Amino acid sequence: MKKIILSLIIVLATSTSIIHSEQLPACTVILEPKVDIQKNAKGVAIIYNIERKFNDHRTSLGIQALHMPEPSVFGNYDSYQVLAYIPNEVSWIFSLTRYADNNWVGNWDEISPIMRPTQIKVRPINLKTNNFGPSVLEGKVSCSK
């Protein structure tokens, strides 16, 4: 029994150091308009590794969308959401919160520490019906190790 526990401790300690050593560098991505919207509308994404309680490592994705039109300009929508994904593999979706007249912000800290989305989109959403509209801001993540 002692050998099993000792083996488990060694495996856990080794896997934690492997995850820590594979952290990717922080990077930013400019999100450009994809539909005919206000010319000042742009966004930025920051992607970096974080360490949470109990040695829990994750990738954090933060989005700021600036000078955005009202979501209702695109139809029956009342907010914006982010779709970040690796095509044919995995996606992360989270809502943005309005923090000033035409500015929106949000973040997601539940991404594996060795993964990065390769595509990011901001799109309008109706929070009551969960119907979403076309992508209004987009960016391709091209950060390298």
C-alpha positions as CSV (number, residue, x, y, z in Angstrom):
1,M,0.0,0.0,0.0
2,K,2.9,2.4,0.8
3,K,4.4,1.7,-2.6
4,I,1.1,2.6,-4.3
5,I,0.8,5.9,-2.4
6,L,4.5,6.7,-3.1
7,S,4.0,6.0,-6.8
8,L,0.9,8.1,-6.9
9,I,2.7,11.1,-5.3
10,I,5.6,10.7,-7.8
11,V,3.2,10.7,-10.7
12,L,1.3,13.7,-9.5
13,A,4.5,15.7,-8.8
14,T,5.9,14.8,-12.3
15,S,2.7,15.7,-14.1
16,T,2.5,19.1,-12.4
17,S,6.1,19.9,-13.4
18,I,5.3,18.9,-17.0
19,I,2.3,21.1,-17.1
20,H,4.3,24.0,-15.6
21,S,7.1,23.6,-18.0
22,E,4.8,23.6,-21.1
23,Q,3.2,27.0,-20.4
24,L,2.8,29.1,-23.4
25,P,3.9,32.8,-23.6
26,A,1.3,35.5,-23.2
27,C,-0.1,37.0,-26.4
28,T,-2.6,39.5,-27.7
29,V,-4.9,39.4,-30.7
30,I,-6.7,42.4,-32.3
31,L,-10.3,41.6,-33.2
32,E,-11.4,43.3,-36.4
33,P,-14.9,44.1,-37.6
34,K,-16.4,41.5,-39.9
35,V,-19.7,43.3,-40.8
36,D,-20.4,46.9,-41.7
37,I,-20.4,48.4,-38.2
38,Q,-19.0,51.6,-36.7
39,K,-15.5,52.2,-38.0
40,N,-14.2,52.6,-34.4
41,A,-15.4,49.2,-33.3
42,K,-12.5,46.9,-32.4
43,G,-11.6,44.4,-29.8
44,V,-8.6,42.9,-28.2
45,A,-7.9,39.5,-26.7
46,I,-5.2,38.7,-24.1
47,I,-4.3,35.0,-23.6
48,Y,-2.0,33.9,-20.9
49,N,-1.4,31.2,-18.3
50,I,-2.5,31.6,-14.7
51,E,-2.0,29.7,-11.6
52,R,-4.9,29.3,-9.3
53,K,-5.3,27.8,-5.8
54,F,-3.8,24.4,-5.1
55,N,-1.3,24.6,-8.0
56,D,-4.1,24.6,-10.6
57,H,-2.8,25.9,-13.9
58,R,-5.1,27.3,-16.6
59,T,-5.1,29.5,-19.6
60,S,-7.0,32.8,-19.2
61,L,-8.7,34.4,-22.2
62,G,-9.8,38.1,-21.7
63,I,-11.8,40.1,-24.2
64,Q,-12.4,43.8,-24.5
65,A,-14.7,45.0,-27.3
66,L,-14.7,48.8,-27.7
67,H,-17.1,51.3,-29.5
68,M,-19.6,48.5,-30.2
69,P,-23.0,49.3,-31.6
70,E,-26.0,48.2,-29.5
71,P,-26.6,44.5,-30.1
72,S,-30.1,45.2,-31.2
73,V,-28.7,46.8,-34.4
74,F,-28.2,43.2,-35.6
75,G,-31.7,42.0,-34.7
76,N,-33.4,40.8,-31.6
77,Y,-30.3,40.7,-29.4
78,D,-29.5,42.2,-26.0
79,S,-25.8,41.3,-25.4
80,Y,-22.6,40.0,-26.9
81,Q,-20.9,36.7,-26.4
82,V,-17.4,35.3,-27.3
83,L,-16.9,32.1,-29.3
84,A,-13.3,31.0,-29.0
85,Y,-12.3,27.7,-30.5
86,I,-9.9,25.3,-32.1
87,P,-11.7,24.1,-35.3
88,N,-13.0,20.5,-35.1
89,E,-11.6,20.1,-31.6
90,V,-13.0,22.3,-28.8
91,S,-14.8,25.6,-28.2
92,W,-15.3,28.0,-25.3
93,I,-18.3,30.3,-25.1
94,F,-18.9,33.1,-22.6
95,S,-20.8,36.3,-22.3
96,L,-19.5,39.8,-22.3
97,T,-20.6,42.4,-19.8
98,R,-21.3,46.1,-20.7
99,Y,-19.0,48.3,-18.6
100,A,-19.6,51.7,-20.4
101,D,-21.8,53.0,-23.1
102,N,-20.4,51.1,-26.0
103,N,-17.8,48.9,-24.4
104,W,-17.9,45.2,-23.4
105,V,-15.6,43.0,-21.4
106,G,-15.3,39.4,-20.3
107,N,-12.9,36.6,-19.5
108,W,-12.8,32.8,-19.2
109,D,-10.2,31.0,-17.0
110,E,-11.2,27.4,-17.6
111,I,-9.0,26.6,-20.6
112,S,-6.4,23.8,-20.3
113,P,-2.9,25.3,-19.6
114,I,-1.5,23.7,-22.8
115,M,-4.3,24.8,-25.1
116,R,-4.9,28.1,-26.9
117,P,-7.9,29.0,-29.1
118,T,-6.9,29.6,-32.7
119,Q,-10.1,31.6,-33.7
120,I,-12.0,34.2,-31.6
121,K,-15.3,35.7,-32.5
122,V,-17.6,38.3,-30.8
123,R,-21.3,38.0,-31.8
124,P,-24.6,39.4,-30.6
125,I,-26.9,37.1,-28.5
126,N,-30.4,37.2,-27.0
127,L,-29.8,36.1,-23.4
128,K,-33.4,35.0,-23.0
129,T,-33.6,32.7,-26.1
130,N,-29.9,31.9,-26.4
131,N,-30.2,32.8,-30.2
132,F,-27.0,34.4,-31.5
133,G,-26.3,36.4,-34.5
134,P,-23.4,36.8,-37.0
135,S,-19.9,37.4,-36.0
136,V,-19.2,41.1,-35.7
137,L,-15.5,41.0,-34.5
138,E,-13.0,38.2,-35.4
139,G,-9.4,37.5,-34.9
140,K,-7.0,34.6,-35.6
141,V,-4.6,33.6,-32.8
142,S,-1.1,33.2,-34.2
143,C,0.9,33.2,-31.0
144,S,3.8,30.8,-31.1
145,K,5.9,29.1,-28.4
